[in-house]
Amino acid sequence: MFSKSYAVDPQHIDFQGVMDGLFYPFYFEWARHAYFSEEFGINLDQLFELGHMYVVLEYRMKFKKSVHRNETVVITCHVEKHEKPTRVNVVQKMFVDGVIAAEGNFVCTCMIKGRPSIPQVIKNLI
């Protein structure tokens, strides 16, 4: 399973000494982009220039444990089949010291010339 580590940015810590809930999706996004790049060779910036827009259509997150100042988070990613053939679920978990801090399911697609699609390299994994 793909994973990526990130030191928690001190600017993402709120007055209570924990990461503001607003920032959890950003860490998930950074890991998801790295996942597509490192696992599939999909460079989202280059493909955007060609008119391919990788987008999140919806997501659901569950917070399990607070992330604190000076901690490192490890984000895992894998794709699962979605009920619609032009979408995939990117299932992600955020860990701190091996304990789940948050879970997310991100429903994604790629828009090519205004039409949703899933690249073959990703379909092959489902």
N, C-alpha and C positions, 0 to 999 in steps of 0.2 A: 504494500500500500504506500502511496506517495505521502510524504510528510515534509514540512518546512518549518524551521524554527525562526522566531522573531523575538528580539528583546523588546519589552513593552516600552514605548516612548513615554518619558516622564510627562510630556505635554498631554497625554491621553488619560492622565490620572486626575480624578476629581477631588473636591475638598475633603472627601471621606477617606482618601488614600487608596481608592480602588479605580479600576479602569471604567470610564464612563461608558454606559451601554451603547452609546452612539458609535463607538469605535470598533466594536466586535465585528460588524459586517466588513469593515475595511481590512482587517486582518484576514478574514475569510477570502475576500476578493484578491488580496495579494497572493495568497497561497493558491487560489484557483487559477490565476493567470500563470503562475509559475508551473503549476500542474500541466496546463495545456501546452506550455512552451517546452518544458523538460521531458514530459512523457510522450507527447504527440508531435512535437516539432511545430506546433501552431503558434506563430508569432502574431499576436493580436494587432499590434501596431502596423505591421506590414500588410496584413490582410485587410485592415480598415482602409488603407490607401487604395486597395483594389475593389472597395465597395462591399466587403464582407463585414458585417457588424455582429459580433458575438454579444448577446444580451441576456440579462437575467429577466425573466418574465414575472417571476414571483419567488418569494422565499418565506421560509418558516424557521424561526430560531427558538431554542430553549436555553435559558440560562440555568446553569447547575451550580456554579461556584464563582465567587468573585475573583477577579484577577487583580493583584496588588502591585504596587510600585516595586521596581527592580526585579520583577519576575520575567521569565522567558516562557512564551507560549509555543506549543508545537501544534500545527494544524495538519490534519490528515484530509485526503481527498480520494474519492473514487466515484465513478459514474455508474448509474443504474438506469435501467429502462424506464421510460415514462409511458403512460397509457397512450399518448399521442406520438406517432412516429417521427414527428419533426421537432421533438423536444427530448432532453435528457435531464435526469436528476443528478446533480452533483451533491453527493452526501459528504458533509464535512464535520469534523470534530475538533475542538480546541482543548488541548491538554495543558495542565500546569503540574509539573512533578508527577506525571503519570495519571492524574485525576482529571476527569472530564470537567471542563469549566463551562463549555457551551457546545451545542449541536446545531447544525443547520442543514436544511435541504433547499438547494437552489435549483429552480427549474430554468433551464437554459436552452437557447436555440441560436442559430446563426442566420441572420437575415442576408440573403443574397438577391440583389435586385428586387427588394421588397417582399421576397418569399422566404418563409422559414425552411431551414434545412439543417441536417446534421452531417458533418463530414464523415466519409467512409471510415477513416482511421478511428474515429470514436465509435461508430456503429459496430466495428469489428470487435470491440471490447464488451459489448452488451450481450 
